Amino acid sequence: MKYKHHSFRHSGVIFHEPEFVDQFYEIIGVIEGITDEDLIAKHNGYGAANIEHTPMSLSKAINNLLKERFIETGWHEESAIFQDNQYQGDTWRLDFAKQDVSIEVAFNHSSVIAWNLLKPVLASELNHVNKAIQTKIGVLITATESLKRMGGFDGAVGTYEKYLEYLPPLNNVLTVPLFIIGLEAPDTFRIQQHQHAPRKKIGKVLFVDHQSR
């Protein structure tokens, strides 16, 4: 997949230091290795047995492809930030972590943008709650406006562009380097939502030429 990126607190420079560079190229390799054909196959595969199981957007396909490939390259999924049993569950977990790097994949509602930005900070800073993981730099992967539009995403999903708007007012709170990645729309197709049943929409793959984008 193609992507945009933003370096917060010099994360782009830090990622090229020997301590982090291998993890950086693994992350970029996973993202760039996902092709349009991979997305189509994964998305259509959900509805192969029953068309009603076809998702409305590319969100599920992208999430699962990222998960499969990060795990293949040795990243730990759903890493707890804290050891304390009071702070467990999805709220207090990172999507992926490896050595000194944490990753959050964020295709959820725009109302949790600030929290998604804060989770890698919690994983990287010392805290009065006992830590289960201690990282030094965070990565946030989200959708650009173009992917949101072409990929059939819900209108309330927070996008890469919106995440960047949150950085200035949160500057003093986000105390660790963050590398923010915005995934771009596919080159060869888009998702067209189709009303399959009264309360059920599915996303159909529609091939497009460049001019129609």
N, C-alpha and C positions, 0 to 999 in steps of 0.2 A: 504494500500500500504506500501511496505517497503521503507526505505529511508536512506540516509546518511545525516550527518549534520556537520556544521562547526560553531564554536563559535568565533565570532570576537569581540574584546574588552570585553571579559569575559561575553558575553551574556548568555551562558549556566549556569553560576553560578548565574547571576542576575535573570534569569527566575525562580529560585527556591526560591527566596525571597518572603515573604508573599504578597507583593504588586502585584506580577506578576504571581505567581504560578498557579492560577486558569485559567488564559488565556493561559498559556503554555500548560496545560494538555487538554484544549479544542482544541487547535491547533493540538496537537499530536493525540488526539482522533479522530478528523475529518479525518486526513490522514490515520491512521491505520484502520479506520472503512470502508474505500473504498476497496472492494474486487475485485478480477478478474471478478466475476460474475456481479458485479455492472458495471464495465467498459464495459464488453461485451454487457450487456443489454442497456446501455446508447448509446454506439457507434452504435449498430445495429438498435436502435430505430429511429435514424435520417433517415434511409433509408427504414423504414417499409412500408411507403406509396409509396415511389418512390426511387428506388435504386440509382438514380442519386444524391440524397441528402445525401448519405453516405459520411462522411468526409474521407479525405486521411490519417489522422493520429488520434491518441488518444487525441490530444490536446483539441479538443472541448469537448469531454466526460469528461476529467479530470477537465477542467475549470468549467463546469457546475455542476459537482458533488461537487466540492469544494464550489462553490457559494451557492448551495442549502443547504449544511450542515453547512457552516459558518453562514448563515442567520438564520437557525433553532436554532443555539446556541446563537443568540443574537448579532452577529457581524453586523456592519453597512457597507453596500456596497457602493463603489464609493464615499468615503468621500472626500470632497474638502479640499485641504491643505490650501488654502488662501480664505479670504472673498472677496477680490477685484475682481470685475467682469471681469477685464482684464486678470485674471489668473484662468480661468475655463476650462472645457473640460477635456478629458481623460489625456492630458499631465500633468495636475496639480491635478490629483486625485489619491487617494490610492485605491487599490482594496477592502480592508477591514480595519476597525479600531474598537477598543473597549477599552475604558478607556485609558490606557497609552501605548497601543501596536498597531502598524500598520503592515499590511501585504501587500506585493506585490507578485502577481503570475505572473511569467515571462517565457512564452514560445515563446517569440518573437525573432526578429533578433539579432544576436550577436552584431550588431553595436550600440544597445541601452543598453548594459550591464552597462556601467558607469552611465547612467541616471537612470536605475532601482535601482542601488545601492544608488544613491543620493536622490531619492524621500523620503525614510524613514528618511534620515538625515534632509531634509527640513521640514518634519513633526515634527521633534523632537527638532529643534533648534529655538531660537528666530530669527525673521527676520524683516527687515524694512517694508515688506509688511504685512498687518494685517492678522493674522492667523485665519483659521476656525477650526483648530484642533491642539492640542499640545500633542504629544506622547513622550515617553521616550526610547523606544526600538523598533527596526524594525525586521521583519521577511521577508525573501525572499524565495519563493518556486519556484523551477525550475526543469528541467529534467536532470538526469544524462546522460552520453554518452550511457549507456545501454538502457535507456528508449527511447532516441532519435533514436537509431538503431532499437530496437524491436517494437517501437510504431509508426513507419512510419513517424516520424517528418521530416520536411524540413531540408536539409543539412546545411542551414544558421542559424538555431536556436542556440542561446547561451545556453550552458549547465552549470551544476553545477561546473564541473571541470574548465571551462573557467572563471566562476565568481570568483573562488578562485585565479586564476592567476591575476585578476585585483586588489585584495586586497592590495598587497605590494605597488605598485606605487600610489594607492589612499589612503594610510594609513593616511596621514595628512589631507585629505579632508573628509574622513568618520569618523566623530568625535563622533558618537553615537554607542552603542552596536547593532550589527546585528547578527541574527541567520539565517544562510543560510541552507536551506533544499533541498537536491537533491532526487527527487523521482526515485525509481528504476523501472526496467522493470517488467511487470507481470511475475508470475511464470509459468503459464499454457498456455499462448498463445502469439502470436505476430501478428502484422498487416502486411499483405502483400499487397503492392500496385498493383492495377490492372487497366490497361488502358481500361476504360469502353467506352470511346468515343474519337475521335481525340484530343480533348482538355480537357478531363475530366478523372482524375484518382480517383478511390475510394479505400478505405482500407478494405480489407477482413480479418476477424478473422481466424487465422490459429493456431490450437492447436499444441503444441510442447511438447516433453519430455525434461527433464532437460539436457540431454546429447547434444541435438541439439542447445542449446543456445550458 
